[in-house]
Amino acid sequence: MQESDEHRWSLLMVSTQSGNESDYRQLLEELAGVIQKFLRSRFGPYPFIEDCVQEALIAVHQARHTYDPKRPFRPWLFAIVRNKAIDFIRQQRTRAKAHDRYQREQEILFQPSRQSIHQYDISEGRLLELLSRQHKEVLVLTKIIGFSIAETAERLGISEGAVKVRVHRATRKLRRLLENDA
């Protein structure tokens, strides 16, 4: 079965490279199931598997021009899938860590600020407590979690320009606080 799949996928990819949309659709449908089985066999039934399958299919789409019909299809495909899975896992870990930091910052966000700047431990990020809720939000989302301006704007329900202005004002206020504290 593996050889027949290999040969069929190779033929479908060659046809896809020539512009045949129906063969491309068939190829992607078949690959989606294979990629999903592969990832589930490696990671189990995690919810992120579906997202990872989609990312892998997008990568196959973007790399379809690199497939050489003289070479086996499976190694080409699974190299892409493995790389996407690794990227996805790294991204999930990074986001999880950032989410934890964000949760800690959210706790700080809603605590009233009673101390002067001299009493804050800057290395623990307590300086953010001196900012308004809006300024803390944009700094945490853009600078700590690493969301783009567009992602932050969407998450907060404001324009990208408003995000940029808030980030600028927040960093300017932090700079002034640090300069005054020195």
Biotite code that builds the C-alpha atoms (Angstrom):
import biotite.structure as struc

atoms = struc.array([
    struc.Atom([0.000, 0.000, 0.000], chain_id="A", res_id=1, res_name="MET", atom_name="CA", element="C"),
    struc.Atom([2.832, 2.384, 0.816], chain_id="A", res_id=2, res_name="GLN", atom_name="CA", element="C"),
    struc.Atom([4.334, 2.025, -2.661], chain_id="A", res_id=3, res_name="GLU", atom_name="CA", element="C"),
    struc.Atom([1.012, 2.604, -4.397], chain_id="A", res_id=4, res_name="SER", atom_name="CA", element="C"),
    struc.Atom([0.336, 5.656, -2.194], chain_id="A", res_id=5, res_name="ASP", atom_name="CA", element="C"),
    struc.Atom([3.838, 6.921, -2.890], chain_id="A", res_id=6, res_name="GLU", atom_name="CA", element="C"),
    struc.Atom([3.409, 6.530, -6.645], chain_id="A", res_id=7, res_name="HIS", atom_name="CA", element="C"),
    struc.Atom([-0.132, 8.001, -6.689], chain_id="A", res_id=8, res_name="ARG", atom_name="CA", element="C"),
    struc.Atom([0.911, 11.004, -4.576], chain_id="A", res_id=9, res_name="TRP", atom_name="CA", element="C"),
    struc.Atom([3.896, 11.581, -6.793], chain_id="A", res_id=10, res_name="SER", atom_name="CA", element="C"),
    struc.Atom([1.678, 11.537, -9.879], chain_id="A", res_id=11, res_name="LEU", atom_name="CA", element="C"),
    struc.Atom([-0.874, 13.816, -8.214], chain_id="A", res_id=12, res_name="LEU", atom_name="CA", element="C"),
    struc.Atom([1.858, 16.274, -7.235], chain_id="A", res_id=13, res_name="MET", atom_name="CA", element="C"),
    struc.Atom([3.278, 16.320, -10.759], chain_id="A", res_id=14, res_name="VAL", atom_name="CA", element="C"),
    struc.Atom([-0.235, 16.961, -12.064], chain_id="A", res_id=15, res_name="SER", atom_name="CA", element="C"),
    struc.Atom([-0.655, 19.659, -9.427], chain_id="A", res_id=16, res_name="THR", atom_name="CA", element="C"),
    struc.Atom([2.559, 21.314, -10.508], chain_id="A", res_id=17, res_name="GLN", atom_name="CA", element="C"),
    struc.Atom([1.061, 21.434, -14.011], chain_id="A", res_id=18, res_name="SER", atom_name="CA", element="C"),
    struc.Atom([-1.994, 23.254, -12.671], chain_id="A", res_id=19, res_name="GLY", atom_name="CA", element="C"),
    struc.Atom([-4.585, 20.471, -12.280], chain_id="A", res_id=20, res_name="ASN", atom_name="CA", element="C"),
    struc.Atom([-6.821, 21.691, -9.449], chain_id="A", res_id=21, res_name="GLU", atom_name="CA", element="C"),
    struc.Atom([-8.910, 18.539, -9.019], chain_id="A", res_id=22, res_name="SER", atom_name="CA", element="C"),
    struc.Atom([-5.787, 16.402, -8.595], chain_id="A", res_id=23, res_name="ASP", atom_name="CA", element="C"),
    struc.Atom([-4.459, 18.970, -6.141], chain_id="A", res_id=24, res_name="TYR", atom_name="CA", element="C"),
    struc.Atom([-7.685, 18.823, -4.115], chain_id="A", res_id=25, res_name="ARG", atom_name="CA", element="C"),
    struc.Atom([-7.524, 15.010, -4.068], chain_id="A", res_id=26, res_name="GLN", atom_name="CA", element="C"),
    struc.Atom([-3.871, 15.082, -3.019], chain_id="A", res_id=27, res_name="LEU", atom_name="CA", element="C"),
    struc.Atom([-4.520, 17.484, -0.143], chain_id="A", res_id=28, res_name="LEU", atom_name="CA", element="C"),
    struc.Atom([-7.498, 15.448, 1.069], chain_id="A", res_id=29, res_name="GLU", atom_name="CA", element="C"),
    struc.Atom([-5.439, 12.260, 1.119], chain_id="A", res_id=30, res_name="GLU", atom_name="CA", element="C"),
    struc.Atom([-2.443, 13.940, 2.718], chain_id="A", res_id=31, res_name="LEU", atom_name="CA", element="C"),
    struc.Atom([-4.594, 15.512, 5.442], chain_id="A", res_id=32, res_name="ALA", atom_name="CA", element="C"),
    struc.Atom([-5.606, 12.068, 6.692], chain_id="A", res_id=33, res_name="GLY", atom_name="CA", element="C"),
    struc.Atom([-2.075, 10.686, 6.463], chain_id="A", res_id=34, res_name="VAL", atom_name="CA", element="C"),
    struc.Atom([-0.565, 13.700, 8.241], chain_id="A", res_id=35, res_name="ILE", atom_name="CA", element="C"),
    struc.Atom([-3.188, 13.490, 10.973], chain_id="A", res_id=36, res_name="GLN", atom_name="CA", element="C"),
    struc.Atom([-2.495, 9.770, 11.556], chain_id="A", res_id=37, res_name="LYS", atom_name="CA", element="C"),
    struc.Atom([1.242, 10.450, 11.611], chain_id="A", res_id=38, res_name="PHE", atom_name="CA", element="C"),
    struc.Atom([0.931, 13.254, 14.167], chain_id="A", res_id=39, res_name="LEU", atom_name="CA", element="C"),
    struc.Atom([-1.523, 11.342, 16.355], chain_id="A", res_id=40, res_name="ARG", atom_name="CA", element="C"),
    struc.Atom([0.817, 8.352, 16.379], chain_id="A", res_id=41, res_name="SER", atom_name="CA", element="C"),
    struc.Atom([3.624, 10.624, 17.609], chain_id="A", res_id=42, res_name="ARG", atom_name="CA", element="C"),
    struc.Atom([1.769, 12.938, 19.993], chain_id="A", res_id=43, res_name="PHE", atom_name="CA", element="C"),
    struc.Atom([-1.535, 11.287, 20.850], chain_id="A", res_id=44, res_name="GLY", atom_name="CA", element="C"),
    struc.Atom([-4.986, 12.871, 20.695], chain_id="A", res_id=45, res_name="PRO", atom_name="CA", element="C"),
    struc.Atom([-3.999, 16.450, 21.506], chain_id="A", res_id=46, res_name="TYR", atom_name="CA", element="C"),
    struc.Atom([-6.279, 19.290, 20.408], chain_id="A", res_id=47, res_name="PRO", atom_name="CA", element="C"),
    struc.Atom([-3.441, 21.055, 18.583], chain_id="A", res_id=48, res_name="PHE", atom_name="CA", element="C"),
    struc.Atom([-3.125, 18.204, 16.057], chain_id="A", res_id=49, res_name="ILE", atom_name="CA", element="C"),
    struc.Atom([-5.768, 19.693, 13.737], chain_id="A", res_id=50, res_name="GLU", atom_name="CA", element="C"),
    struc.Atom([-3.995, 23.042, 13.708], chain_id="A", res_id=51, res_name="ASP", atom_name="CA", element="C"),
    struc.Atom([-0.690, 21.337, 13.037], chain_id="A", res_id=52, res_name="CYS", atom_name="CA", element="C"),
    struc.Atom([-2.224, 19.375, 10.134], chain_id="A", res_id=53, res_name="VAL", atom_name="CA", element="C"),
    struc.Atom([-3.432, 22.639, 8.617], chain_id="A", res_id=54, res_name="GLN", atom_name="CA", element="C"),
    struc.Atom([-0.013, 24.236, 9.054], chain_id="A", res_id=55, res_name="GLU", atom_name="CA", element="C"),
    struc.Atom([1.606, 21.229, 7.380], chain_id="A", res_id=56, res_name="ALA", atom_name="CA", element="C"),
    struc.Atom([-0.821, 21.396, 4.449], chain_id="A", res_id=57, res_name="LEU", atom_name="CA", element="C"),
    struc.Atom([-0.078, 25.089, 4.022], chain_id="A", res_id=58, res_name="ILE", atom_name="CA", element="C"),
    struc.Atom([3.638, 24.291, 4.039], chain_id="A", res_id=59, res_name="ALA", atom_name="CA", element="C"),
    struc.Atom([3.082, 21.572, 1.403], chain_id="A", res_id=60, res_name="VAL", atom_name="CA", element="C"),
    struc.Atom([1.174, 24.110, -0.669], chain_id="A", res_id=61, res_name="HIS", atom_name="CA", element="C"),
    struc.Atom([3.962, 26.663, -0.357], chain_id="A", res_id=62, res_name="GLN", atom_name="CA", element="C"),
    struc.Atom([6.673, 24.101, -1.126], chain_id="A", res_id=63, res_name="ALA", atom_name="CA", element="C"),
    struc.Atom([4.881, 22.192, -3.901], chain_id="A", res_id=64, res_name="ARG", atom_name="CA", element="C"),
    struc.Atom([7.164, 23.707, -6.535], chain_id="A", res_id=65, res_name="HIS", atom_name="CA", element="C"),
    struc.Atom([10.190, 22.147, -4.780], chain_id="A", res_id=66, res_name="THR", atom_name="CA", element="C"),
    struc.Atom([9.020, 18.566, -5.220], chain_id="A", res_id=67, res_name="TYR", atom_name="CA", element="C"),
    struc.Atom([11.213, 16.656, -7.660], chain_id="A", res_id=68, res_name="ASP", atom_name="CA", element="C"),
    struc.Atom([9.307, 13.785, -9.326], chain_id="A", res_id=69, res_name="PRO", atom_name="CA", element="C"),
    struc.Atom([12.578, 11.871, -9.704], chain_id="A", res_id=70, res_name="LYS", atom_name="CA", element="C"),
    struc.Atom([12.769, 11.555, -5.921], chain_id="A", res_id=71, res_name="ARG", atom_name="CA", element="C"),
    struc.Atom([10.446, 9.702, -3.492], chain_id="A", res_id=72, res_name="PRO", atom_name="CA", element="C"),
    struc.Atom([7.414, 11.654, -2.307], chain_id="A", res_id=73, res_name="PHE", atom_name="CA", element="C"),
    struc.Atom([7.132, 10.382, 1.291], chain_id="A", res_id=74, res_name="ARG", atom_name="CA", element="C"),
    struc.Atom([10.504, 11.695, 2.536], chain_id="A", res_id=75, res_name="PRO", atom_name="CA", element="C"),
    struc.Atom([9.753, 15.080, 0.975], chain_id="A", res_id=76, res_name="TRP", atom_name="CA", element="C"),
    struc.Atom([6.305, 15.169, 2.610], chain_id="A", res_id=77, res_name="LEU", atom_name="CA", element="C"),
    struc.Atom([7.361, 13.972, 6.048], chain_id="A", res_id=78, res_name="PHE", atom_name="CA", element="C"),
    struc.Atom([10.341, 16.295, 6.193], chain_id="A", res_id=79, res_name="ALA", atom_name="CA", element="C"),
    struc.Atom([7.849, 19.143, 5.823], chain_id="A", res_id=80, res_name="ILE", atom_name="CA", element="C"),
    struc.Atom([5.456, 17.612, 8.371], chain_id="A", res_id=81, res_name="VAL", atom_name="CA", element="C"),
    struc.Atom([8.202, 17.000, 10.943], chain_id="A", res_id=82, res_name="ARG", atom_name="CA", element="C"),
    struc.Atom([9.528, 20.542, 10.582], chain_id="A", res_id=83, res_name="ASN", atom_name="CA", element="C"),
    struc.Atom([6.041, 22.027, 10.930], chain_id="A", res_id=84, res_name="LYS", atom_name="CA", element="C"),
    struc.Atom([5.306, 19.861, 13.967], chain_id="A", res_id=85, res_name="ALA", atom_name="CA", element="C"),
    struc.Atom([8.532, 20.994, 15.623], chain_id="A", res_id=86, res_name="ILE", atom_name="CA", element="C"),
    struc.Atom([7.769, 24.629, 14.805], chain_id="A", res_id=87, res_name="ASP", atom_name="CA", element="C"),
    struc.Atom([4.232, 24.249, 16.102], chain_id="A", res_id=88, res_name="PHE", atom_name="CA", element="C"),
    struc.Atom([5.348, 22.641, 19.377], chain_id="A", res_id=89, res_name="ILE", atom_name="CA", element="C"),
    struc.Atom([7.946, 25.349, 19.927], chain_id="A", res_id=90, res_name="ARG", atom_name="CA", element="C"),
    struc.Atom([5.333, 27.992, 19.251], chain_id="A", res_id=91, res_name="GLN", atom_name="CA", element="C"),
    struc.Atom([2.898, 26.349, 21.681], chain_id="A", res_id=92, res_name="GLN", atom_name="CA", element="C"),
    struc.Atom([5.544, 26.218, 24.411], chain_id="A", res_id=93, res_name="ARG", atom_name="CA", element="C"),
    struc.Atom([6.490, 29.833, 23.833], chain_id="A", res_id=94, res_name="THR", atom_name="CA", element="C"),
    struc.Atom([2.861, 30.895, 23.898], chain_id="A", res_id=95, res_name="ARG", atom_name="CA", element="C"),
    struc.Atom([2.206, 28.847, 27.042], chain_id="A", res_id=96, res_name="ALA", atom_name="CA", element="C"),
    struc.Atom([5.106, 30.527, 28.822], chain_id="A", res_id=97, res_name="LYS", atom_name="CA", element="C"),
    struc.Atom([3.960, 33.914, 27.594], chain_id="A", res_id=98, res_name="ALA", atom_name="CA", element="C"),
    struc.Atom([0.410, 33.126, 28.662], chain_id="A", res_id=99, res_name="HIS", atom_name="CA", element="C"),
    struc.Atom([1.626, 32.320, 32.176], chain_id="A", res_id=100, res_name="ASP", atom_name="CA", element="C"),
    struc.Atom([3.506, 35.620, 32.277], chain_id="A", res_id=101, res_name="ARG", atom_name="CA", element="C"),
    struc.Atom([0.409, 37.366, 30.958], chain_id="A", res_id=102, res_name="TYR", atom_name="CA", element="C"),
    struc.Atom([-1.729, 35.790, 33.685], chain_id="A", res_id=103, res_name="GLN", atom_name="CA", element="C"),
    struc.Atom([0.697, 37.054, 36.320], chain_id="A", res_id=104, res_name="ARG", atom_name="CA", element="C"),
    struc.Atom([0.582, 40.502, 34.735], chain_id="A", res_id=105, res_name="GLU", atom_name="CA", element="C"),
    struc.Atom([-3.223, 40.392, 34.712], chain_id="A", res_id=106, res_name="GLN", atom_name="CA", element="C"),
    struc.Atom([-3.175, 39.769, 38.440], chain_id="A", res_id=107, res_name="GLU", atom_name="CA", element="C"),
    struc.Atom([-0.995, 42.830, 38.788], chain_id="A", res_id=108, res_name="ILE", atom_name="CA", element="C"),
    struc.Atom([-3.231, 44.802, 36.440], chain_id="A", res_id=109, res_name="LEU", atom_name="CA", element="C"),
    struc.Atom([-6.165, 44.704, 38.799], chain_id="A", res_id=110, res_name="PHE", atom_name="CA", element="C"),
    struc.Atom([-4.276, 45.327, 42.025], chain_id="A", res_id=111, res_name="GLN", atom_name="CA", element="C"),
    struc.Atom([-4.265, 48.936, 43.158], chain_id="A", res_id=112, res_name="PRO", atom_name="CA", element="C"),
    struc.Atom([-0.881, 50.575, 43.090], chain_id="A", res_id=113, res_name="SER", atom_name="CA", element="C"),
    struc.Atom([0.109, 51.864, 46.565], chain_id="A", res_id=114, res_name="ARG", atom_name="CA", element="C"),
    struc.Atom([3.892, 52.000, 46.574], chain_id="A", res_id=115, res_name="GLN", atom_name="CA", element="C"),
    struc.Atom([6.358, 54.427, 45.098], chain_id="A", res_id=116, res_name="SER", atom_name="CA", element="C"),
    struc.Atom([8.692, 53.443, 42.273], chain_id="A", res_id=117, res_name="ILE", atom_name="CA", element="C"),
    struc.Atom([11.574, 53.070, 44.744], chain_id="A", res_id=118, res_name="HIS", atom_name="CA", element="C"),
    struc.Atom([9.796, 50.113, 46.345], chain_id="A", res_id=119, res_name="GLN", atom_name="CA", element="C"),
    struc.Atom([9.368, 48.111, 43.128], chain_id="A", res_id=120, res_name="TYR", atom_name="CA", element="C"),
    struc.Atom([11.645, 45.353, 41.981], chain_id="A", res_id=121, res_name="ASP", atom_name="CA", element="C"),
    struc.Atom([12.119, 46.194, 38.309], chain_id="A", res_id=122, res_name="ILE", atom_name="CA", element="C"),
    struc.Atom([13.641, 42.807, 37.545], chain_id="A", res_id=123, res_name="SER", atom_name="CA", element="C"),
    struc.Atom([10.318, 41.125, 38.415], chain_id="A", res_id=124, res_name="GLU", atom_name="CA", element="C"),
    struc.Atom([8.343, 43.367, 36.083], chain_id="A", res_id=125, res_name="GLY", atom_name="CA", element="C"),
    struc.Atom([6.564, 45.220, 38.841], chain_id="A", res_id=126, res_name="ARG", atom_name="CA", element="C"),
    struc.Atom([7.212, 48.505, 37.088], chain_id="A", res_id=127, res_name="LEU", atom_name="CA", element="C"),
    struc.Atom([4.213, 47.729, 34.886], chain_id="A", res_id=128, res_name="LEU", atom_name="CA", element="C"),
    struc.Atom([1.989, 48.268, 37.915], chain_id="A", res_id=129, res_name="GLU", atom_name="CA", element="C"),
    struc.Atom([2.562, 51.997, 37.512], chain_id="A", res_id=130, res_name="LEU", atom_name="CA", element="C"),
    struc.Atom([0.986, 52.042, 34.065], chain_id="A", res_id=131, res_name="LEU", atom_name="CA", element="C"),
    struc.Atom([-2.664, 52.390, 33.214], chain_id="A", res_id=132, res_name="SER", atom_name="CA", element="C"),
    struc.Atom([-4.575, 49.207, 32.398], chain_id="A", res_id=133, res_name="ARG", atom_name="CA", element="C"),
    struc.Atom([-4.614, 50.074, 28.676], chain_id="A", res_id=134, res_name="GLN", atom_name="CA", element="C"),
    struc.Atom([-0.875, 50.654, 28.554], chain_id="A", res_id=135, res_name="HIS", atom_name="CA", element="C"),
    struc.Atom([-0.137, 47.463, 30.483], chain_id="A", res_id=136, res_name="LYS", atom_name="CA", element="C"),
    struc.Atom([-2.320, 45.443, 28.133], chain_id="A", res_id=137, res_name="GLU", atom_name="CA", element="C"),
    struc.Atom([-0.583, 46.563, 24.954], chain_id="A", res_id=138, res_name="VAL", atom_name="CA", element="C"),
    struc.Atom([2.897, 46.156, 26.433], chain_id="A", res_id=139, res_name="LEU", atom_name="CA", element="C"),
    struc.Atom([2.149, 42.686, 27.751], chain_id="A", res_id=140, res_name="VAL", atom_name="CA", element="C"),
    struc.Atom([0.560, 41.560, 24.484], chain_id="A", res_id=141, res_name="LEU", atom_name="CA", element="C"),
    struc.Atom([3.170, 43.061, 22.136], chain_id="A", res_id=142, res_name="THR", atom_name="CA", element="C"),
    struc.Atom([6.407, 43.040, 24.095], chain_id="A", res_id=143, res_name="LYS", atom_name="CA", element="C"),
    struc.Atom([6.014, 40.127, 26.506], chain_id="A", res_id=144, res_name="ILE", atom_name="CA", element="C"),
    struc.Atom([3.740, 37.666, 24.708], chain_id="A", res_id=145, res_name="ILE", atom_name="CA", element="C"),
    struc.Atom([4.964, 38.719, 21.281], chain_id="A", res_id=146, res_name="GLY", atom_name="CA", element="C"),
    struc.Atom([1.714, 39.316, 19.430], chain_id="A", res_id=147, res_name="PHE", atom_name="CA", element="C"),
    struc.Atom([1.931, 41.481, 16.338], chain_id="A", res_id=148, res_name="SER", atom_name="CA", element="C"),
    struc.Atom([0.323, 44.910, 16.235], chain_id="A", res_id=149, res_name="ILE", atom_name="CA", element="C"),
    struc.Atom([-2.512, 43.432, 14.139], chain_id="A", res_id=150, res_name="ALA", atom_name="CA", element="C"),
    struc.Atom([-3.076, 40.528, 16.560], chain_id="A", res_id=151, res_name="GLU", atom_name="CA", element="C"),
    struc.Atom([-3.065, 42.876, 19.527], chain_id="A", res_id=152, res_name="THR", atom_name="CA", element="C"),
    struc.Atom([-5.508, 45.240, 17.825], chain_id="A", res_id=153, res_name="ALA", atom_name="CA", element="C"),
    struc.Atom([-7.854, 42.362, 17.042], chain_id="A", res_id=154, res_name="GLU", atom_name="CA", element="C"),
    struc.Atom([-7.616, 40.950, 20.562], chain_id="A", res_id=155, res_name="ARG", atom_name="CA", element="C"),
    struc.Atom([-8.328, 44.339, 22.185], chain_id="A", res_id=156, res_name="LEU", atom_name="CA", element="C"),
    struc.Atom([-10.905, 45.438, 19.616], chain_id="A", res_id=157, res_name="GLY", atom_name="CA", element="C"),
    struc.Atom([-9.055, 48.628, 18.697], chain_id="A", res_id=158, res_name="ILE", atom_name="CA", element="C"),
    struc.Atom([-7.281, 49.898, 15.588], chain_id="A", res_id=159, res_name="SER", atom_name="CA", element="C"),
    struc.Atom([-3.656, 49.100, 14.798], chain_id="A", res_id=160, res_name="GLU", atom_name="CA", element="C"),
    struc.Atom([-2.891, 52.809, 15.044], chain_id="A", res_id=161, res_name="GLY", atom_name="CA", element="C"),
    struc.Atom([-4.325, 52.909, 18.562], chain_id="A", res_id=162, res_name="ALA", atom_name="CA", element="C"),
    struc.Atom([-2.112, 49.973, 19.545], chain_id="A", res_id=163, res_name="VAL", atom_name="CA", element="C"),
    struc.Atom([0.968, 51.755, 18.195], chain_id="A", res_id=164, res_name="LYS", atom_name="CA", element="C"),
    struc.Atom([0.084, 54.943, 20.057], chain_id="A", res_id=165, res_name="VAL", atom_name="CA", element="C"),
    struc.Atom([-0.498, 53.070, 23.318], chain_id="A", res_id=166, res_name="ARG", atom_name="CA", element="C"),
    struc.Atom([2.786, 51.184, 22.997], chain_id="A", res_id=167, res_name="VAL", atom_name="CA", element="C"),
    struc.Atom([4.636, 54.437, 22.302], chain_id="A", res_id=168, res_name="HIS", atom_name="CA", element="C"),
    struc.Atom([3.034, 56.233, 25.228], chain_id="A", res_id=169, res_name="ARG", atom_name="CA", element="C"),
    struc.Atom([3.580, 53.315, 27.600], chain_id="A", res_id=170, res_name="ALA", atom_name="CA", element="C"),
    struc.Atom([7.257, 52.985, 26.718], chain_id="A", res_id=171, res_name="THR", atom_name="CA", element="C"),
    struc.Atom([7.714, 56.744, 26.993], chain_id="A", res_id=172, res_name="ARG", atom_name="CA", element="C"),
    struc.Atom([6.136, 56.708, 30.465], chain_id="A", res_id=173, res_name="LYS", atom_name="CA", element="C"),
    struc.Atom([8.322, 53.793, 31.572], chain_id="A", res_id=174, res_name="LEU", atom_name="CA", element="C"),
    struc.Atom([11.402, 55.590, 30.277], chain_id="A", res_id=175, res_name="ARG", atom_name="CA", element="C"),
    struc.Atom([10.464, 58.716, 32.228], chain_id="A", res_id=176, res_name="ARG", atom_name="CA", element="C"),
    struc.Atom([9.824, 56.693, 35.392], chain_id="A", res_id=177, res_name="LEU", atom_name="CA", element="C"),
    struc.Atom([13.180, 54.950, 35.084], chain_id="A", res_id=178, res_name="LEU", atom_name="CA", element="C"),
    struc.Atom([15.017, 58.207, 34.405], chain_id="A", res_id=179, res_name="GLU", atom_name="CA", element="C"),
    struc.Atom([13.375, 59.864, 37.412], chain_id="A", res_id=180, res_name="ASN", atom_name="CA", element="C"),
    struc.Atom([14.226, 56.893, 39.605], chain_id="A", res_id=181, res_name="ASP", atom_name="CA", element="C"),
    struc.Atom([17.935, 56.949, 38.690], chain_id="A", res_id=182, res_name="ALA", atom_name="CA", element="C"),
])
